[in-house]
């Protein structure tokens, strides 16, 4: 137990360093490239604009909408002077269609919507960005270029980087990679999916006997059982994810999310049966995996045109989900196998962990089914 506790402590110490800190002088630029036109959204912190344009008229340290609504021309001129977009060798005249005032994490920002037109099909885009360069050493821009219906590119522009260039032809592969990353990210941040999978895996290191269950004799036996469970879950959610993506089946979000919480509750209670061991959870994994597929479909829909054609987005996202699942299994299974004969695992993890999972699922179900927020 001491090595495991030490590992967890080390993870808690390193976790804050693994999460990137937010840059103080950071803007976000998204460009969507059509055949002969482009549209974009540029989010800039108001404090950054105030440092140059002195927008804080009453000098109270805060920039509000009444102070900037009559400064739209100045803001647009400053933004235009620090962003040049060249398509196929010709610089495009940017027009700002709208300025939106908002706040994110307590910090006010301006969202500028811009557009430009081209005479011929846009095949290449060069972005020359220089906002706050020379004024703030950590200034940078997180750029996303979306080739509508084909794919996307991402880049970070700083004073030390060159002006990025993107082509339509190279967007296909990047769109697939974006879908892949989105799938991995969704499973790793989808705590209900992770909890369901772990609940199913907990008894996989046991085997059925005449008197109930006992620890499996070797790692290979446990691995086979885990493969059965994960394969059943994968096949099931891939079926419904595809059906939802193709718009063959559509279910209300509240129903799906509530059912996913209920599936965790049922799977957790199933672990209390004395005969629950090995790969018997594959039946639950497949049945409830159909529901979880509809849950994945919601995240898949958020990718939209960024992932390119539907088949590419679907395949990349699905592979990302599976990669994320395998990573979880790769961490959980060796630990479960090593601890399978200890009282800690047989009582604390199997019964205690399943009980906590059931309570958590009930909490989620109550909030999702009845719209109750803590």
Helices and strands as residue ranges (DSSP letters): H 2-18, E 26-33, E 37-45, H 46-53, H 65-68, G 69-71, H 72-81, E 83-87, E 90-91, E 95-104, E 107-117, E 124-129, E 140-147, E 151-158, E 165-167, H 171-189, H 191-202, G 203-205, E 206-209, E 212-215, H 219-245, H 253-270, G 278-280, H 281-303, G 304-307, H 310-339, H 343-343, I 344-353, H 354-370
